[in-house]
């Protein structure tokens, strides 16, 4: 048997209309999973789902704002109607409404960041765990960031929310392990997504940043997708509570 085979599994991937989330959804579908494509914009979700179906995969679009519990409940209910119980949850959607010194962050951006990135993650897990319990197991993958491990002069609030996700992975892994539900976090480094567009669109600036990386380059979204397949499948059946860093070696050298 192929330990990476996900045939018959249902996966929900939040923030999957572009970037890392899209890569994860596409990779899961290529391995046989039926995938729910979700982000706030219905049109963007539909486009990705259609692209997956054109390549022979199974995917449906269900828009959802992860900072609203009623949206999460609606997504889970619609998934049940179309695909059945959920086996894999990938919490990739996140927000970063503030760039600046941590102590200057106002209450509004603090709550928006924490409510979406942290509370939204917990809400989603709470809604999906009953499915996994009924199925005899499952996999939850939280997309965090290497920023959760380092100081930042302007992304401190975002980094706090991602550090919380690392601890959610550890805590839930301990609580849910007896149910055969594995929980892990992926910590991407500098990836060519919209989040880092200002950097990678400037070749000289990108070169200066990455010249200290052992692999001497920024990552691509498809450098992350296959790791999610590992964590979602039987290949990762003995791995839980871990924070998997995928950053071209940036953390070990900087």
Secondary structure, DSSP 4 states (H G I P E B T S, - for coil): --TT--TT-EEEEET-SSHHHHHHHHHHHHTT-EEEEE-S-HHHHHHHHHHHHHTT-EEEE----TT-HHHHHHHHHHHHHHT-S--EEEE--------S-GGG--HHHHHHHHIIIIIHHHHHHHHHHHHHHHHT-EEEEEE--GGGGS--SS-HHHHHHHHHHHHHHHHHHHHHGGGTEEEEEEEE-SBSSGGGHHHHTSHHHHHHHHTTSTT-S-B-THHHHHHHHHHHSGGGTT--S-EEEESTTHHHH-
